[in-house]
Amino acid sequence: MSAYKTIGFIGLGVMGEPICRNLVKKSGKRVLAFDLSPEPLARLREEGVEIAGSAAYVITQSDLLFLCLPSAKHVRAVFEGDGILKNVRSGQVIVDLGTSSVSQTRDFAGQLQAKGAAWADAPIARTRQAAQDGTLSVMVGATSALYADIEPLIRCFATDVTHCGEVGAGQVTKILNNMVLFETVNALAEAVAVAKHNGVDPKLLLDTLSKGSADSFALRNHGMKAIVPGNFPERAFSTEYALKDLSYALELASDAGIKIRGAELIGTVLQEAIDAGSGDNYFPVIAKHIGGRNRA
């Protein structure tokens, strides 16, 4: 970590704020941050993070810059204009922690390489609590040399760090992780709806399934903590974000000429929940919109 004296951080949302907090606590580095919202900046200032007045200032001052932004569109906004491409310098490293388009990721990496800088995709997985505890899972796309350089910093907020391959491989892995998750949560939502209609308690159902071959992280978390109690808060991983991530999987499959019917179906399910007014709710809210006499 000694090569990177100043760590920049742009994007202090639900996941970004606790990640940045762990970096300043554990890295021993100067951490400089920017976000459009003043509240997380105020909280982090009290914990030793330096606050920047613009994204451009963070870019010019940092040796390594972390991005933790909601979508490819937001990443592009920081990349273009008075952003990364204009202000980056030779030897600088940009690490994107969000889930983003693979084609955009590789395009940005190529543009930075031409300027002597480097781009790594390192999308994060697991919950907000994991971000707070520093126990995230991170999937990295980068050269082996760059991965070796940045891994110690990533381990300030993650316990599982996987080098998936060259640039873009981290995004591919994370996108497919999310695709499988969304399809699994839909199966759980359907199982709960059918169980309720047939007089079986949903909690008993999932408790029992957790003891057999249907057990999964999704069952024990999204199923038991969201679907069964009907807990679908805002400012969690929303249905809109889920559909955005799924669109990247559909794009990858289309480019490869592969038809992924299950993913296409869950795309329809997510869109129907959004159309019904649940776009900002935690995405297992799809359970609320399953038809039948007894809704979840």
C-alpha positions as CSV (number, residue, x, y, z in Angstrom):
1,M,0.0,0.0,0.0
2,S,3.0,2.3,0.3
3,A,2.8,3.4,-3.3
4,Y,-0.5,5.1,-2.8
5,K,-0.1,8.0,-0.4
6,T,-3.5,9.6,-1.0
7,I,-6.7,7.6,-1.5
8,G,-9.6,9.3,-3.2
9,F,-13.2,8.2,-2.8
10,I,-16.2,9.4,-4.8
11,G,-19.7,8.1,-3.9
12,L,-20.7,7.9,-0.3
13,G,-24.1,6.2,-0.4
14,V,-25.4,3.2,1.5
15,M,-22.3,1.1,0.7
16,G,-19.7,3.8,-0.1
17,E,-19.9,5.6,3.3
18,P,-19.0,2.6,5.4
19,I,-16.3,1.4,2.9
20,C,-14.7,4.8,3.0
21,R,-14.9,4.7,6.8
22,N,-13.1,1.4,6.9
23,L,-10.4,2.7,4.6
24,V,-9.6,5.7,6.8
25,K,-9.6,3.5,9.9
26,K,-7.4,0.7,8.5
27,S,-5.3,1.9,5.6
28,G,-3.1,4.4,7.4
29,K,-3.5,6.6,4.3
30,R,-4.8,10.1,3.7
31,V,-8.3,9.6,2.4
32,L,-10.0,12.4,0.4
33,A,-13.7,12.1,-0.4
34,F,-16.5,13.7,-2.4
35,D,-20.2,13.2,-2.7
36,L,-23.1,15.4,-3.7
37,S,-24.8,14.8,-0.4
38,P,-23.4,16.8,2.6
39,E,-24.6,14.4,5.3
40,P,-22.1,11.5,4.8
41,L,-19.3,14.0,4.2
42,A,-20.0,15.6,7.6
43,R,-20.0,12.2,9.4
44,L,-16.8,11.1,7.7
45,R,-15.0,14.4,8.4
46,E,-15.4,13.7,12.1
47,E,-13.6,10.3,11.6
48,G,-10.6,11.7,9.7
49,V,-11.6,11.8,6.1
50,E,-10.7,15.0,4.2
51,I,-13.6,16.5,2.3
52,A,-13.2,17.8,-1.2
53,G,-15.3,20.5,-2.9
54,S,-15.5,18.6,-6.3
55,A,-14.9,15.3,-7.9
56,A,-12.2,17.0,-10.1
57,Y,-10.2,17.9,-6.9
58,V,-10.3,14.4,-5.6
59,I,-9.1,13.1,-9.0
60,T,-6.2,15.5,-9.2
61,Q,-5.1,14.9,-5.6
62,S,-5.4,11.1,-5.3
63,D,-2.9,8.4,-6.2
64,L,-5.6,5.7,-6.2
65,L,-9.3,6.6,-6.6
66,F,-12.2,4.4,-5.6
67,L,-15.6,5.0,-7.2
68,C,-18.7,3.7,-5.5
69,L,-21.5,4.9,-7.7
70,P,-25.0,3.6,-8.4
71,S,-24.8,2.8,-12.1
72,A,-22.8,2.9,-15.4
73,K,-24.5,6.2,-16.1
74,H,-23.1,7.8,-12.9
75,V,-19.6,6.3,-13.6
76,R,-19.7,7.8,-17.1
77,A,-20.6,11.2,-15.6
78,V,-17.5,11.2,-13.4
79,F,-15.3,9.9,-16.2
80,E,-16.3,12.5,-18.8
81,G,-16.4,16.3,-18.6
82,D,-14.2,17.8,-15.9
83,G,-13.6,14.3,-14.6
84,I,-11.3,11.3,-14.7
85,L,-10.3,11.3,-18.4
86,K,-9.4,15.1,-18.3
87,N,-7.6,15.1,-15.0
88,V,-6.0,11.6,-14.7
89,R,-2.2,11.4,-14.8
90,S,0.3,8.7,-15.6
91,G,0.6,6.1,-12.9
92,Q,-2.8,6.8,-11.3
93,V,-5.2,4.0,-10.6
94,I,-9.0,4.1,-10.7
95,V,-10.9,1.3,-9.0
96,D,-14.7,1.0,-9.7
97,L,-16.5,-0.7,-6.8
98,G,-19.9,-0.5,-8.5
99,T,-21.7,-3.0,-10.8
100,S,-21.4,-1.6,-14.3
101,S,-21.5,-2.3,-18.0
102,V,-18.7,-4.6,-19.1
103,S,-18.3,-2.9,-22.4
104,Q,-18.0,0.5,-20.8
105,T,-15.5,-0.8,-18.2
106,R,-13.2,-2.1,-21.0
107,D,-13.6,1.1,-23.0
108,F,-12.6,3.3,-20.0
109,A,-9.7,1.0,-19.2
110,G,-8.4,1.4,-22.7
111,Q,-8.7,5.1,-22.6
112,L,-6.8,5.3,-19.4
113,Q,-4.1,2.9,-20.5
114,A,-3.4,5.3,-23.4
115,K,-2.6,8.0,-20.8
116,G,-0.4,5.7,-18.7
117,A,-3.1,5.2,-16.0
118,A,-5.0,2.0,-15.0
119,W,-8.6,1.0,-14.4
120,A,-9.7,-2.0,-12.3
121,D,-13.2,-3.2,-11.8
122,A,-13.8,-4.4,-8.3
123,P,-17.6,-4.7,-7.8
124,I,-18.7,-5.4,-4.2
125,A,-21.1,-8.1,-3.0
126,R,-23.0,-8.7,0.3
127,T,-25.0,-6.4,2.5
128,R,-24.8,-3.0,4.0
129,Q,-24.0,-4.6,7.4
130,A,-21.1,-6.4,5.7
131,A,-19.9,-3.0,4.4
132,Q,-20.0,-1.6,7.9
133,D,-18.2,-4.7,9.3
134,G,-15.6,-4.7,6.6
135,T,-16.6,-8.2,5.4
136,L,-17.6,-7.6,1.8
137,S,-16.8,-9.9,-1.1
138,V,-15.0,-8.2,-4.0
139,M,-14.5,-9.6,-7.5
140,V,-11.6,-7.9,-9.3
141,G,-10.8,-7.5,-12.9
142,A,-7.2,-6.3,-13.4
143,T,-3.8,-7.4,-14.5
144,S,-2.1,-9.7,-12.0
145,A,0.4,-6.9,-11.1
146,L,-2.2,-4.3,-10.5
147,Y,-4.3,-6.8,-8.5
148,A,-1.3,-7.5,-6.2
149,D,-0.9,-3.7,-5.6
150,I,-4.5,-3.0,-4.8
151,E,-5.6,-6.1,-2.9
152,P,-4.2,-4.9,0.5
153,L,-6.4,-1.8,0.3
154,I,-9.5,-3.7,-0.7
155,R,-8.9,-6.0,2.3
156,C,-9.5,-2.9,4.5
157,F,-13.3,-3.4,3.7
158,A,-13.5,-7.0,2.4
159,T,-12.7,-10.5,3.7
160,D,-13.2,-12.3,0.4
161,V,-11.2,-10.8,-2.5
162,T,-11.2,-12.8,-5.8
163,H,-9.0,-12.0,-8.8
164,C,-11.4,-13.0,-11.6
165,G,-9.1,-12.2,-14.6
166,E,-8.3,-9.2,-16.8
167,V,-10.3,-5.9,-16.8
168,G,-14.1,-6.6,-17.1
169,A,-13.9,-10.1,-15.5
170,G,-14.9,-8.8,-12.1
171,Q,-18.0,-7.1,-13.6
172,V,-18.9,-10.3,-15.5
173,T,-18.6,-12.4,-12.3
174,K,-20.6,-9.9,-10.2
175,I,-23.3,-9.4,-12.9
176,L,-23.8,-13.2,-13.0
177,N,-23.9,-13.4,-9.2
178,N,-26.7,-10.9,-9.2
179,M,-28.6,-12.6,-12.0
180,V,-28.6,-15.9,-10.0
181,L,-29.6,-14.1,-6.9
182,F,-32.6,-12.4,-8.5
183,E,-33.8,-15.6,-10.0
184,T,-33.4,-17.4,-6.6
185,V,-35.3,-14.6,-4.8
186,N,-38.1,-14.9,-7.3
187,A,-38.3,-18.7,-6.7
188,L,-38.5,-18.0,-2.9
189,A,-41.3,-15.4,-3.4
190,E,-43.3,-17.9,-5.5
191,A,-42.8,-20.7,-2.9
192,V,-44.0,-18.5,-0.1
193,A,-47.0,-17.4,-2.1
194,V,-48.1,-20.9,-2.8
195,A,-47.3,-22.0,0.8
196,K,-49.6,-19.3,2.2
197,H,-52.4,-20.2,-0.2
198,N,-52.2,-23.8,1.0
199,G,-52.1,-23.1,4.7
200,V,-48.4,-23.6,5.4
201,D,-46.7,-20.9,7.4
202,P,-44.0,-19.1,5.3
203,K,-41.5,-18.9,8.1
204,L,-41.9,-22.6,8.8
205,L,-41.5,-23.3,5.1
206,L,-38.2,-21.4,4.8
207,D,-36.9,-22.7,8.1
208,T,-37.5,-26.2,6.8
209,L,-36.0,-25.5,3.3
210,S,-32.9,-24.1,5.0
211,K,-32.2,-27.6,6.4
212,G,-32.2,-29.2,3.0
213,S,-31.0,-28.9,-0.6
214,A,-32.9,-25.7,-1.2
215,D,-30.9,-23.8,1.4
216,S,-29.1,-20.7,0.2
217,F,-27.8,-17.3,1.3
218,A,-30.8,-15.8,-0.5
219,L,-33.2,-18.0,1.5
220,R,-31.6,-17.1,4.9
221,N,-31.4,-13.4,4.1
222,H,-33.7,-12.1,1.4
223,G,-36.3,-14.8,2.2
224,M,-36.4,-14.9,6.0
225,K,-35.5,-11.2,6.6
226,A,-37.5,-9.6,3.8
227,I,-40.1,-11.8,2.1
228,V,-41.5,-13.5,5.2
229,P,-41.9,-10.4,7.4
230,G,-42.8,-8.2,4.3
231,N,-39.9,-5.9,5.0
232,F,-39.0,-4.0,1.9
233,P,-37.4,-0.7,2.9
234,E,-36.2,2.1,0.7
235,R,-32.5,2.9,0.7
236,A,-31.7,-0.7,0.3
237,F,-30.9,-2.5,-3.0
238,S,-33.9,-1.3,-4.9
239,T,-35.9,-3.0,-7.6
240,E,-34.7,-0.3,-10.0
241,Y,-31.1,-1.2,-9.3
242,A,-31.8,-4.9,-9.6
243,L,-33.3,-4.4,-13.1
244,K,-30.3,-2.2,-14.0
245,D,-27.9,-5.0,-13.0
246,L,-30.0,-7.6,-14.7
247,S,-29.8,-5.6,-17.9
248,Y,-26.0,-6.0,-17.9
249,A,-26.5,-9.8,-17.8
250,L,-29.0,-9.7,-20.7
251,E,-26.5,-7.6,-22.6
252,L,-23.7,-10.1,-22.1
253,A,-25.9,-13.0,-23.2
254,S,-27.2,-11.1,-26.2
255,D,-23.6,-10.3,-27.3
256,A,-22.7,-14.0,-27.0
257,G,-25.9,-15.1,-28.8
258,I,-27.1,-17.0,-25.7
259,K,-30.8,-17.0,-24.8
260,I,-31.2,-16.9,-21.0
261,R,-34.9,-17.4,-20.5
262,G,-34.9,-17.4,-16.7
263,A,-33.1,-14.0,-16.6
264,E,-35.5,-12.6,-19.2
265,L,-38.5,-13.7,-17.0
266,I,-37.1,-12.1,-13.9
267,G,-36.6,-8.9,-15.9
268,T,-40.3,-8.9,-16.6
269,V,-41.1,-9.6,-12.9
270,L,-38.9,-6.7,-11.8
271,Q,-40.4,-4.3,-14.4
272,E,-43.9,-5.3,-13.2
273,A,-43.0,-4.4,-9.6
274,I,-41.6,-1.1,-10.7
275,D,-44.7,-0.3,-12.8
276,A,-46.8,-1.2,-9.6
277,G,-44.9,1.5,-7.7
278,S,-42.2,-0.5,-5.9
279,G,-39.2,0.7,-7.9
280,D,-37.5,2.3,-4.8
281,N,-38.2,-0.6,-2.5
282,Y,-35.8,-3.4,-1.6
283,F,-36.1,-5.7,-4.6
284,P,-37.5,-8.8,-2.8
285,V,-40.7,-6.6,-2.9
286,I,-41.4,-8.7,-6.0
287,A,-43.1,-11.1,-3.5
288,K,-45.7,-8.4,-2.8
289,H,-46.8,-8.4,-6.4
290,I,-47.3,-12.1,-7.0
291,G,-50.9,-12.8,-8.0
292,G,-53.5,-14.9,-6.2
293,R,-56.0,-14.6,-3.4
294,N,-53.2,-14.5,-0.8
295,R,-50.6,-12.0,-1.7
296,A,-47.1,-12.1,0.1
